[in-house]
């Protein structure tokens, strides 16, 4: 976990809100909660990106489950600090290499699929596709086909 710096205050606010609420994602910016969301999988991250757009630049995000697929979208949106209640090692490595402050309460090797017998399909796409732009495109295609 990225502990070289002290936890940013917006991330502290987002984490405290996440851990004391029913939702699955909290976004904080400028000392205020700017979004609370709930839903399965990567959906809350994509909704936050759709609702806030450039409002995610410099924001802090706390999420219940954060894999590399979500990390790709958060980093691309300009988020500067991230907390995952469950955080995949792939997401941690990617975010740290991109200069994003990252913490995980529980760090796991990977995010599993719903039946628990393989990687989450989005995590698999994110891990197996070397280029972040190509991975984001492949993830969006997978989601649109699944709907």
Backbone bond lengths (Angstrom), bond angles and torsions (degrees), N, CA, C in turn:
res aa  C-N    CA-C-N  psi(-1)  N-CA   C-N-CA  omega(-1)  CA-C   N-CA-C  phi
1 X - - - 1.445 - - 1.514 109.89 -
2 X 1.279 115.14 147.90 1.460 121.53 -177.65 1.526 108.79 -78.40
3 X 1.315 116.76 98.57 1.463 121.46 -178.02 1.519 111.92 -117.69
4 X 1.332 116.98 10.05 1.457 119.52 -178.91 1.518 110.91 -63.64
5 X 1.333 116.11 -31.21 1.456 121.40 179.20 1.529 108.58 -111.65
6 X 1.306 114.98 160.55 1.457 120.59 173.74 1.524 108.52 -71.43
7 X 1.337 116.88 146.68 1.460 121.14 179.65 1.528 109.94 -57.26
8 X 1.334 117.66 127.06 1.464 120.65 177.68 1.530 111.40 -59.56
9 X 1.323 116.86 145.01 1.475 120.79 -175.17 1.524 112.41 -62.87
10 X 1.331 118.50 -36.12 1.467 119.55 177.29 1.528 111.15 -65.28
11 X 1.328 117.04 -35.97 1.460 119.51 177.83 1.518 109.69 -68.34
12 X 1.316 117.05 -39.93 1.462 121.01 176.90 1.532 110.10 -57.80
13 X 1.309 116.68 -44.50 1.459 122.26 178.14 1.529 110.77 -61.80
14 X 1.329 117.35 -46.77 1.466 121.71 -179.45 1.531 111.47 -64.01
15 X 1.324 117.22 -43.06 1.471 121.39 179.97 1.524 110.58 -63.00
16 X 1.328 116.60 -47.98 1.463 120.11 180.00 1.518 111.23 -59.02
17 X 1.321 117.29 -41.49 1.465 121.69 178.61 1.527 110.96 -66.48
18 X 1.326 117.11 -43.88 1.468 120.84 179.63 1.526 111.12 -60.10
19 X 1.324 115.94 -47.01 1.465 120.11 -175.29 1.529 113.16 -73.05
20 X 1.323 117.47 -14.84 1.467 120.06 -179.87 1.530 112.57 -109.83
21 X 1.340 117.19 9.10 1.459 119.90 -177.31 1.522 110.63 -127.46
22 X 1.306 115.13 179.32 1.467 121.86 -178.23 1.521 113.34 -92.08
23 X 1.310 119.31 -12.89 1.455 121.97 -173.61 1.514 113.93 -75.86
24 X 1.342 114.44 178.61 1.459 119.52 -179.58 1.526 113.04 -113.41
25 X 1.354 117.33 -7.87 1.466 119.75 177.89 1.528 109.21 -149.36
26 X 1.326 115.18 142.47 1.467 121.95 175.36 1.525 107.30 -136.62
27 X 1.325 115.39 133.48 1.466 121.32 177.14 1.522 107.78 -117.68
28 X 1.335 115.78 131.41 1.462 121.22 178.39 1.525 108.95 -125.50
29 X 1.336 114.19 146.81 1.462 120.67 177.29 1.524 108.05 -156.49
30 X 1.312 116.23 136.01 1.459 120.68 176.59 1.518 114.00 61.41
31 X 1.331 116.31 33.20 1.460 120.53 178.04 1.518 114.46 78.89
32 X 1.335 117.53 11.82 1.467 121.28 -178.97 1.520 110.79 -132.79
33 X 1.327 115.76 149.45 1.457 121.14 171.10 1.529 106.47 -76.38
34 X 1.327 117.52 121.61 1.461 120.52 -178.69 1.527 112.58 -105.23
35 X 1.340 116.76 -13.95 1.462 119.75 177.89 1.515 109.95 -161.26
36 X 1.327 114.73 138.85 1.464 122.91 169.45 1.519 105.74 -124.37
37 X 1.296 117.08 139.21 1.455 119.43 179.87 1.512 111.16 -145.05
38 X 1.323 113.79 168.14 1.455 119.88 179.91 1.517 108.42 -150.53
39 X 1.299 115.92 148.37 1.451 120.25 177.65 1.512 110.39 155.42
40 X 1.330 115.11 170.47 1.469 119.76 -178.38 1.523 112.83 -83.44
41 X 1.317 115.61 155.08 1.455 121.86 171.58 1.512 114.64 56.77
42 X 1.330 114.47 -139.98 1.466 122.39 -176.06 1.529 111.81 -83.34
43 X 1.323 117.07 -8.45 1.465 121.43 -175.27 1.532 113.82 -50.41
44 X 1.350 120.53 -47.68 1.469 119.52 179.90 1.538 113.95 -61.51
45 X 1.320 117.23 -33.70 1.468 120.64 178.19 1.524 109.82 -67.27
46 X 1.325 116.70 -44.85 1.464 120.33 179.94 1.526 111.10 -66.74
47 X 1.330 116.84 -37.07 1.470 120.08 176.87 1.520 110.96 -66.37
48 X 1.327 117.41 -40.08 1.469 120.52 177.50 1.521 110.10 -61.45
49 X 1.323 116.47 -41.57 1.462 120.41 179.18 1.528 110.23 -65.36
50 X 1.319 116.91 -39.14 1.466 120.72 -179.86 1.534 111.25 -69.21
51 X 1.326 116.97 -43.01 1.467 121.34 -177.05 1.524 111.74 -73.18
52 X 1.329 117.20 -45.50 1.462 121.06 -173.51 1.526 113.98 -91.95
53 X 1.315 117.40 -26.37 1.467 120.44 -179.51 1.520 111.58 51.27
54 X 1.324 115.94 -121.50 1.467 120.58 -179.06 1.523 112.33 -68.40
55 X 1.323 117.23 -10.62 1.460 121.31 175.74 1.520 113.02 -66.88
56 X 1.324 116.85 -10.62 1.466 120.07 175.81 1.529 112.04 -83.43
57 X 1.317 117.44 -14.93 1.468 119.92 -179.95 1.531 108.92 -62.84
58 X 1.325 115.73 120.44 1.460 121.53 -179.89 1.515 114.47 82.17
59 X 1.332 117.42 2.61 1.466 120.95 -177.41 1.526 111.77 -83.08
60 X 1.330 114.12 167.38 1.460 123.23 175.19 1.518 107.73 -113.00
61 X 1.333 116.65 138.43 1.457 121.65 -178.48 1.520 109.57 -127.75
62 X 1.334 115.21 131.58 1.463 121.93 172.21 1.520 106.88 -117.64
63 X 1.327 116.74 130.26 1.462 122.62 -174.92 1.524 108.61 -135.34
64 X 1.331 115.92 151.10 1.458 119.18 -179.08 1.528 111.84 -71.39
65 X 1.336 117.30 -42.67 1.465 121.64 179.68 1.520 107.80 -133.08
66 X 1.319 116.36 120.91 1.454 120.53 -175.18 1.526 110.45 -128.08
67 X 1.331 115.37 108.20 1.457 121.75 175.97 1.517 110.77 -103.03
68 X 1.315 115.48 -177.03 1.461 119.57 -177.58 1.519 111.96 -65.67
69 X 1.324 118.33 -33.33 1.471 119.79 179.02 1.524 110.00 -58.88
70 X 1.322 117.17 -49.61 1.469 120.85 178.37 1.524 110.56 -63.38
71 X 1.323 116.66 -39.38 1.468 121.12 -179.96 1.528 111.20 -59.98
72 X 1.322 117.22 -39.12 1.467 120.91 178.97 1.521 111.11 -60.00
73 X 1.330 116.78 -43.47 1.460 120.91 -178.94 1.528 111.85 -72.51
74 X 1.331 117.04 -38.73 1.467 119.91 -179.99 1.527 111.20 -66.91
75 X 1.308 116.95 -43.18 1.472 120.26 179.00 1.519 110.09 -64.20
76 X 1.321 117.21 -42.43 1.462 121.43 179.26 1.526 111.78 -62.92
77 X 1.333 116.43 -31.37 1.473 121.31 -179.65 1.524 112.43 -77.93
78 X 1.335 117.91 -10.72 1.461 120.59 177.63 1.515 115.35 94.10
79 X 1.324 116.77 14.65 1.462 121.08 176.48 1.528 108.53 -63.11
80 X 1.334 117.18 139.57 1.469 119.55 -177.00 1.523 114.33 -106.19
81 X 1.343 117.29 -14.00 1.463 119.19 176.33 1.519 109.52 -149.89
82 X 1.350 114.82 143.60 1.463 121.81 -172.97 1.517 109.88 -141.19
83 X 1.347 114.81 141.99 1.458 122.57 172.89 1.520 107.61 -127.73
84 X 1.318 116.40 133.75 1.459 121.55 172.61 1.512 109.11 -119.79
85 X 1.320 116.13 123.85 1.469 118.85 174.79 1.531 108.12 -58.55
86 X 1.338 115.69 -43.34 1.462 123.24 166.37 1.517 105.27 -119.03
87 X 1.314 116.67 125.30 1.465 122.55 -174.77 1.519 108.87 -128.71
88 X 1.332 116.71 129.66 1.464 118.14 177.14 1.532 109.59 -79.06
89 X 1.309 114.76 149.27 1.460 120.87 177.23 1.531 110.44 -60.32
90 X 1.334 116.78 -36.08 1.469 121.03 177.96 1.527 110.64 -62.09
91 X 1.328 117.22 -42.28 1.469 121.17 178.96 1.526 110.13 -65.99
92 X 1.329 116.14 -44.45 1.467 120.34 179.79 1.519 110.90 -58.03
93 X 1.320 116.58 -49.60 1.464 120.70 -178.78 1.526 111.32 -61.25
94 X 1.324 116.44 -43.98 1.465 120.23 -178.30 1.526 110.82 -63.59
95 X 1.325 116.68 -48.28 1.472 120.08 -177.78 1.522 111.13 -64.55
96 X 1.321 117.58 -43.77 1.467 119.91 178.49 1.528 111.10 -60.75
97 X 1.337 116.76 -41.94 1.464 119.34 -178.97 1.533 111.34 -67.30
98 X 1.341 116.61 -23.34 1.467 121.11 178.48 1.526 111.74 -89.81
99 X 1.332 117.85 1.04 1.461 121.53 178.46 1.517 114.72 83.12
100 X 1.329 117.02 16.56 1.465 121.55 178.53 1.533 108.05 -91.73
101 X 1.335 116.13 132.19 1.464 120.57 175.19 1.527 106.69 -67.88
102 X 1.327 117.48 130.14 1.471 120.17 -176.19 1.526 111.00 -139.46
103 X 1.327 114.72 139.03 1.462 122.79 175.11 1.520 108.94 -135.15
104 X 1.318 115.19 149.86 1.460 120.72 173.42 1.509 109.82 -136.44
105 X 1.321 115.92 134.91 1.464 119.35 175.71 1.520 109.35 -70.43
106 X 1.333 116.12 -46.53 1.457 122.56 175.01 1.518 107.47 -126.58
107 X 1.326 117.00 118.42 1.460 120.89 179.05 1.528 107.89 -100.37
108 X 1.340 114.49 125.78 1.461 121.31 -178.39 1.522 109.30 -115.78
109 X 1.323 116.31 161.16 1.463 119.95 179.32 1.522 111.70 -61.66
110 X 1.337 116.10 -40.21 1.462 121.36 -178.93 1.521 109.12 -159.85
111 X 1.331 115.25 163.75 1.457 121.23 173.93 1.530 106.48 -87.65
112 X 1.314 116.63 126.99 1.463 122.04 -177.45 1.530 110.97 -86.01
113 X 1.319 115.04 159.49 1.460 119.92 173.73 1.532 109.06 -72.41
114 X 1.332 116.35 174.33 1.462 120.19 -175.18 1.529 113.60 -61.68
115 X 1.338 117.42 -31.33 1.471 119.28 178.64 1.528 112.20 -85.95
116 X 1.327 117.32 -8.25 1.465 121.27 174.30 1.512 115.53 78.40
117 X 1.342 117.73 10.22 1.461 119.22 -176.09 1.528 114.19 -106.33
118 X 1.319 117.17 5.15 1.471 121.17 179.69 1.525 107.99 -162.97
119 X 1.323 115.87 176.77 1.464 119.91 174.41 1.523 109.64 -65.65
120 X 1.321 116.25 149.17 1.462 121.58 168.45 1.530 106.05 -54.38
121 X 1.333 118.31 137.62 1.467 118.35 -177.54 1.532 113.61 -59.01
122 X 1.328 117.41 -33.13 1.467 119.63 178.75 1.524 111.18 -73.34
123 X 1.327 116.71 -37.42 1.466 120.97 175.36 1.530 109.09 -62.33
124 X 1.325 116.04 -40.93 1.459 121.16 -179.63 1.532 110.27 -62.10
125 X 1.333 117.05 -45.88 1.470 120.76 178.06 1.526 109.72 -60.40
126 X 1.327 116.40 -46.45 1.471 121.00 -177.13 1.526 111.78 -63.54
127 X 1.321 116.68 -38.69 1.469 120.92 -177.55 1.525 111.01 -76.08
128 X 1.330 116.48 -40.46 1.465 120.10 -174.55 1.519 113.83 -81.52
129 X 1.328 117.95 -19.05 1.465 121.54 179.95 1.522 107.76 -97.03
130 X 1.316 116.44 113.14 1.460 120.65 -174.69 1.520 115.47 -65.55
131 X 1.306 117.67 -36.04 1.454 121.88 -175.91 1.529 110.54 -89.32
132 X 1.342 119.01 124.05 1.472 121.09 -178.56 1.529 114.20 -58.24
133 X 1.341 117.68 -39.65 1.463 119.68 179.40 1.530 111.20 -65.21
134 X 1.312 116.70 -42.62 1.470 121.02 177.98 1.528 110.44 -65.23
135 X 1.324 117.15 -38.60 1.461 120.70 179.55 1.525 110.52 -65.20
136 X 1.338 117.26 -45.25 1.470 119.97 178.46 1.524 110.77 -59.66
137 X 1.335 116.88 -41.93 1.466 121.37 178.79 1.533 110.17 -63.20
138 X 1.322 117.53 -46.10 1.468 121.83 -179.75 1.533 111.01 -63.60
139 X 1.323 116.86 -37.72 1.469 120.83 178.63 1.529 109.91 -65.65
140 X 1.314 117.38 -44.56 1.472 121.12 178.14 1.518 110.95 -61.57
141 X 1.329 117.07 -41.29 1.472 120.76 177.20 1.516 110.97 -63.28
142 X 1.328 117.29 -42.63 1.471 121.40 179.29 1.529 110.06 -61.42
143 X 1.341 116.33 -45.19 1.462 120.53 -178.51 1.527 110.85 -64.40
144 X 1.329 117.47 -42.70 1.470 119.50 -178.08 1.531 110.91 -66.89
145 X 1.322 118.36 -34.01 1.468 121.28 176.72 1.525 111.70 -71.24
146 X 1.323 116.53 -31.20 1.469 120.77 -177.95 1.526 112.70 -76.82
147 X 1.331 117.37 -16.72 1.466 119.92 -177.15 1.504 112.82 -83.90
